[in-house]
Structure formats: C-alpha cells, structure tokens
Amino acid sequence: MKISSILFAAATMYFFTACNDGSETTTTNTDSTSANMDTSAHTSTMPDTAMSGSGLMKAMDDMMAKMHSVQMTGDFDIDFASMMAEHHQGAIDMSQVEVSQGSDEKIKSMAQKILTKQKEEQQMLRDFVKSYKPSGMKHGEGELQKSMSDMSSKMKSMQMSGNVDKDFATMMISHHEDGMAMQKMEVKNGMADKLKQMAQKGIKEHQKEISEFKEWLSSHK
C-alpha cells in the first residue's frame, strides 16, 4: 500500500513537471517567432529611398575599389583604358539603379542612354587593352593615381538627399567630371590615336550631359 502511494506521488510530480517544461518551451518558441516577425516587418518597411541611396553609393564604392586594384604598367594608354573601363562600370551600375528605382522619366531616359553607351565603350576599352602593344615608354606617371585620390575625396564629402533621381543626377555630374579629367590626361599623354579620339569624343558627351543634369537639378530643388 505504501509502495503504491509512493509510485502514484512520483507519477503525479513527473506529470506536472513535464507540463511546465512544455509550457516554457511553447512560450520560448512564441517569443522567438514574434522576434522574427518583428525583424521581418522592419526589413520590409525600409524606405525605398534609403535602399536607392545605398545602391548608388555602393556602385561608387565598388568602382573605386576596382580602380585601385588596377595594376599600373607605366604605359599611359594601357593604364588609362584599364582604369576607364572600371570607371565606366560605376556609371553602368548607378544607371541601373536609376532605371529600376527612379521616378522621373527624363532622368531615367538619360540613365538608359548612359547605360547603353558606357557598356559599348567599356567593351572597346577592354578590347584595346587585349590587342594593344605597349610602346615601352613611360609617360604621364602619377597623374591617374592623383585623379583617383581626388575622386575619393569628393565621394567622402558627397551628401545623399534620399531622392534617387536627384542623387543620381548629382553623382553623375561628379562622375562625368572625374571622367573628363582622366580623358584630358589621355589626350595630353596618350600615344594611341584611337584611344585619344575616344577620349575627345567622351569629353564632349560628358560636357553635354553635365549641362543637362545641372539644368534638371536647378528646376527640381
């Protein structure tokens, strides 16, 4: 009789303990689920403008990293073509952000034109690097590196507004100005006629687009 009572009491204690453990587990799982829901909700409600701004800035950061990774040969034409190909990639990436997330039709149209044109020129630059036989002469040493240093300084001081159209226009003005500086160096130091002609054409196109971007910005303050 005593043994039966003891067994019954032990079974009762085990039952209540198991119930309590299950309840705690359920509560813990519920809290974890709630936390995951909160995180998901936070992520999905992130403003599009913030995502757009970070996309544009990431494009610039990636561009600078790739330009800094270019191995300089001392031949200005080769070094210019290699760096300009990466510089074009920055414009391509930023234009893709504007085309997909911008709202102003004029700026989106300009971005699409830049996207198409810079892809074509980028391929031409890469083909040039593959086929060109270096002259063996070193000229214009240090000028391209200084240009990269100036780009980095301008990037650090750039302020994003949160409006993808305005930010794209502002960043492309700066991007084109930097590109023109490099193209002018090629015109001065380069020895490959094909590349110098491409640089001269690029300068004119960039000047035109810079004026269009500035005009648009002045009317969208």
N, C-alpha and C positions, 0 to 999 in steps of 0.2 A: 504493500500500500504506500509506504513512504517512497519507494523507488518510483512508483507511477507518478506520484506528486512532483517529485524532483524532475522527471523527464518532461512532464507537462509544463512546468515553470520554465525550463530551458527552451522548450519549443516556442513558448509564448514570447520570450525575450528575443529569440532569433528572428521571429516574425516581425516584431516591431522595429528591430534594428535594420532589417532588410528594407522595410517600408521607408524608414527615414533616409537610408542611403539612396534609394531610388528617387526620393523627393528632391534631395540635394543635387543629384545628377541632372534631374529634369530642370531644376532651377538654373543650374550652371549652363546647360545647353541652351536654355531660353535666353539667358543673358548674352551668350556668345552669338546667338542668332540675331539678337537685337543690335549688338555691336556691328555685326557685318552689314545689317540693313542700314545702319546709320552711315557707315563708311561708303556704301554703295550710293546712297542718296546724295552724300556730299560730292562724290565724284561726278555723278550725272548732272548735277546742277552747277558745275563750274562754268562761269561765263564764257561764251564763245570768244569774246574779245580777248580774254586772258590767254586762251588757247591759241588764238591767232597771233597775238603778240609774241608769245613764246616760240611759235613756229617760225616767225620771221627772224627773231634773234638767234634761234638755233641755226638757221641757214647761214647767217653771218659768222657765227662761231665756228661752224663746220668748215666754211670757206677759208677762214684764217688758219685753222689747224692744217688744212691740206696745203695751203700756200707755204706755210712754214716748213712743211715736210718735203717740199720740192728740193731735190739735190742740185745745187748750183754747179754748173760746169765751167763758168767763166766765159762761155760763148754767149753774147748778149741775145742773139736771135733765139737760140735754143732755150735759154733761161726765161726770156720774155714769153715765148709760146707756151712753155710748160706752166708758168705762173698764171698767164692769162686764161688758159683752159680751166684752171681751178677757180679763177675769179668769175668766169662765166657761169660755173656751176652754182655759185652763190646767187646770181641773178635768176638762174633757172629754178632753183629751189624756192626763192622768195616769190617768184611769179606764180608758181604752182599753188602757194598758199593763198595768194590774192585771187586767182581764178576760182579756187574751190570755196573760199570763205568771204571774199569781198562782196560788196552790195552795190557799188557804183559801176554802172555799165561802161562808162568811158575808161575808168582806171582798169577794170577787168579786161577790156579790149586791148589796152596798151600792154598789160601784163602778158596777154596771149601772144601779141606780136613779139615782145621781148623774148618770151619762152621759145618760140619757133626760130627766131633769128639767132639767138645765142647758142642754141643746140647745133645749128648748122655751122656757125663759126667755130664752136668748140671742136667739132669733128675735123674741120680744116686745120686748126692749130695742132691737134694730135697727129694728124697725117703728116703735117710739116715736120714735127719732131722725129717721126719714124723715118722719113725719107731724106732729111737734110744732112749734108755732110759738113760738120763744123769746120770753120776756117782755120782754127788753131790759134786765132788771135784773141786776146782778152781785151775787152773794151767796155767802158761804162760800168766798171766794177763798183759794187756797193750801192748803186742808185736804186735798184729794185728792192734791196733789203730796206733801204731808208723809206721807200714807198710803203712797204708793209708795216713799218713802225708807225708811220703817220696814220694808216688805216686803223691800227689797233687803238691808238689814242682817240680817234674820232668815235669809234664804237663805244668806248667806255663812257663817253660823255653824252651818248645818244639817249634821249628820253622818249619812252613809248607813251602814246596817248590812250591806247585801248581801242582805237578805231582802226580796223585793219586797212581800210583804203588810205587814210591819212598816213599811217605808219609805213605802209608800202611805198607811197609816193615820196615820203621824206627819206626813207632808207635807200631808195633807188637813185635819188639825186646824189646822195653821198657816194653810193656805189659807182655811179657813172663818172663822178668827178675823179674818183680814185682810178678808174679805168682809163680816163683821159690822160691822167698824169703818167701812167705807165706807157700808154700809146705814144705820147710825145717823146718819151725816152727812147722808144723803139725807132721813131722817125729820126732822132738825133744820132743814136748809137748803132742802129741795126745795119747789117750789110746785105741782107736778103731782100731784094726788091719786092718780091711777092708779099712778104710779111710787112714791109714798110707801107705798101699800098693798102693793105688790110687795116693797118693802124690809122692811116689818114682817113679812110672811109669811116672807121669807128668813131673817130673824134667828131666828125660832122654829125653822125647819127646821134651820138650821146648829147651833143650840144642842143640839138633839136628836141630830144625827149626831156632833157632837163628843163628847158623853157616851158614845155607843155605841163610838166609836173608842177612847176612853180606857179604857173597861171591857174591851174586847178586848185592848188592849195590856197592861193590868195582869195579865191571865191568860195572856199569851204572852211572858213575859220570857225 
